[in-house]
Amino acid sequence: MDYKEIINKIKPELDKVINFLGRELMQVRTNRASPALVEDVEVECFGKNFSLKQLAAISAPKSREILIQPWDKSYTESIVAALSRSSLGANPITESNLIRLILPPLSIEYRESLRRVISEKKEEARKTVRKWRGEAWDKIQELEKEGKIREDDKYRAKDELQDLVDEYNQKIEKIIEQKEKEITEEE
């Protein structure tokens, strides 16, 4: 095994970190409504728990409005109850066969709270990237100790590994900057 294989093996794991961060941040509310804000809300229906996306079509036709159209009218009460308990701060409005959520503007305090949440998610992502770098570096050092690669290759691998980590940290920063921009934007 050579050090390039070790570095290539962690790339998919680093991609998973980026994808996970993106999915997590989609659930953080901004001034723009998004189906992702409610699609995973747990709804108790017929004695079982379902995610909202399993029970209804969800869309965001306006910047602060989410429309939910249950597949069956019998789900409506359960969906309204679940949305009322959610942390969105919006009261669901029932209109014949759909449920409308109008999101209130973000307060300054709430924006600060969202920034803290985003900062925590960023740090979790960076920590996971560091973990993968550490594991790869340990394997590279092991190869050198076993005489499978030269010392020069070990340091070349260290530089390549750090370049890869820097690339993924920049991706994390870019995602975080975009989300912070969405939070601070006025409608």
Secondary structure as UniProt FT lines:
FT   HELIX           3..26
FT   HELIX           35..37
FT   TURN            38..40
FT   STRAND          42..45
FT   TURN            46..47
FT   STRAND          48..51
FT   HELIX           52..55
FT   STRAND          56..62
FT   TURN            63..64
FT   STRAND          65..70
FT   HELIX           73..75
FT   HELIX           76..85
FT   TURN            87..88
FT   STRAND          92..95
FT   TURN            96..97
FT   STRAND          98..102
FT   HELIX           108..145
FT   TURN            146..147
FT   HELIX           151..184
//
